Amino acid sequence: MNEKSHVGIFSLPVLVGALGYFVDIYDLLLFTLVGEKSLLDLGVTGDVINSYKLSILNYQMLGLMIGGIIWGVLGDRIGRMKVLFGSILIYSIGNIANGFVDNVEQYNILRFITGIGLAGELGAGITLVSELLAKEKRGIGTSLVAGVGLTGCVVAYFISRHLDWRTCYFLGGGLGLLLLLLRVSVLESTMFHSMKDTAVQKGNFLMFFTNAKRFKKYLLCILIGLPTWYVIGILVNLSNKFATSMDVIGKVESDRAIMLAYAAIAAGDIAIGLLSQYLMSRKQALYIFYGLSVISFIAFFNLNGATNTTMYWVCAALGFSTGFWAIFVTIAAESFGTNLRATAATTVPNMVRGALPLITILFKNLQQSYSFTHAAMITGVVVFVISVIAAILIEETFTRDLNYLEH
């Protein structure tokens, strides 16, 4: 790939990638914010609401897992742009359809379909931006995509508080369809064009498991991202329960804590991108943010008797310090050749999301022997130790030339 083919940080591909991820995150978190009131509106009452919410969320997560593999494979076989187009189209139609549901069964099916669509956006976008930007700038570009995109949660939070839940779904779907108009003007990666007519295997997901070195890289790419969903899925998502167990003064609303954490994650994603460029190292930037995460982690479990405002600030600190979503996806994209890059960048973040149920199982099993708070603390220590070891073992990718193939 020659220098003339590179684009700028504020070019249309980066802008569209950021806006696409913005709509993606808006849609991804929307059910978390409107799930209870939508189920009440559908006639679901009593204790079964929580079980139905969990069931619908699991369908969405299953869709993300399956969609991650589908879109990743297609991204390396038919192109990054076609995957972006297809994923946005599916999750947009899925969200509009969500606004018409009449029962829980329909809700399950449509969140599953929407999950499949949502799985393709980030990986394909990060892959495209990584291949279009010069290697000295791609960390900033991918961090801008994630940083701007993650503010979609903030918008979803305020929209969900002022509009009917069906309207929220219609709005998300409509934004996605409008975004497709911008996609038309975005060019395909020249690296993909130069690779697509070769005889090399493209988007073969099984290739991650047929070579020991490649499998190790793939596994490490997943493990370094585990703290992100431990923090959001357990600490922040259950912040109201932790507040009760730690005698926090004042009411803590978990959806508000999630919104604040995501706003901080967005800032963290941009900050770590700039930091990695300054240090000229992905790993050193990751180590610093791991350190900030541990400090925030310790602060969270020392909130006994604190005010709800303090807890909200700590949740925001946790969000900022685990704002390395873009960097670990960028590392995944930079770790593999052009014929497997989209598959890696799309499946890795969805594998991290899919690891949350495993983390939750550990957390629940520990509660049989420890208190709610201590079980969460031990779970966090396990997650952070695994991730730090993985970060030490993974290769530095900052200066890597991406124009190569996996054989």
Phi, psi and omega in degrees: 000123182272163186299327183294339182277354180286150177247169181275166182298324182258030180281171182301318179301320179291317179299314181292323176299318179294314179294323178297318179288330175301310179294323178302309182292321175306310183290322182297319184269351187299317181297323178302325184273328184247001185304312185294312182289332177289322178292322176299320180293332178274001175096008178275128182225170174076201185292340183290346180303313182298319180292322177292320178301315180295319180298313181296319179296322178296322176298319179296317180294323177296319176299320178297318181296310181293316180298324180302317179290314182301308184292325179297313178299314180295326180299325179273343182262319184245348176124150181293318183294319180296324177293316177302315180298311183295318182294317179296318180299316182291314182287335176290312178296320179299318180290321177298318177296326177303329180289351181250006185296146179245345182208171185293324181299316177297320179301313179303309184297315184287327175290329175295312179297316178297321178300319177301315179295317182294338185291338188269340191298302188295311184299315180293320179296314179296319179299313182298312181295320180298322183278336181272332181272151173297150186299335179286346185241349190293331178295321178292317181299313181291327177290324175296320178302310182288320182298311177293319183298320184292343175291350174303330178294320180297314179297317179300321181298310183288324178297317183294339180275346186238347181239157175299146185299326178293320178297324178299318178292317178301319181296315179299315178295320179295319178298320178297316180295322176296324181296330180300332178296325177286328183300330184302328185270358184269132182280152174285155178296132178292333177296318178296317180300319182287340183263334194294334181265004178278167182274357182296149177294136182238130175062031178274099184303328182292342179297337177293341187246359182260357180224124187300317181294318180293320178297319179300314179300316182296315180296317180296322178300324179287313187295327181292343181265358185303322182300334183299313183274340170296314181295310182288314187288330182247298187295308185281317181298326181254024184301327178295323179288320176296323179300319179294314183291336181255014177054042176291137184277124181098158182284135176248122179261122185295325181292326176292320178297320178297316180299314180295320179296318180292323176299320179288325176300318179302315178295320179296321179298319178291319181296317182289330175296314178294320180295317181295327177290319180296317181277347186055043181202129173287318187293317181296321177296320179296319178300317180297317180289329172299318179298316177297324179296318180295319178298315179294322178300313179296318179298321181300317183273012172238034181266011181304121179079004180282171178274163178296328177298317178298320180295320177298319179296320179293322176298322177294320178296320176298318179298311180301314185288339174258020177278051178245025179302311182295321183293318182287331174289323176296318177301318178298317180294322183281347185273350185228157181291169186302328182280353176232000189295312180294323178299316179293310185293335181270323181280325184303307180297329179283332172292324177295316175300319181291343178283344181302316177302325178292319177297320180295321178298316177300314180302314182292320179295323179293334180292346177288337182243342183230167177291166179306313182290315181293325177297318178294322180295314180296317178302316180297318179299316179299313181298313183292322179298315179299315184292320179295318177299317179297320180295324178294321185279335185286152181281149173288134184238004189305313186262011186291134172283125186272355185274071177211169184239153175265135180238000000 
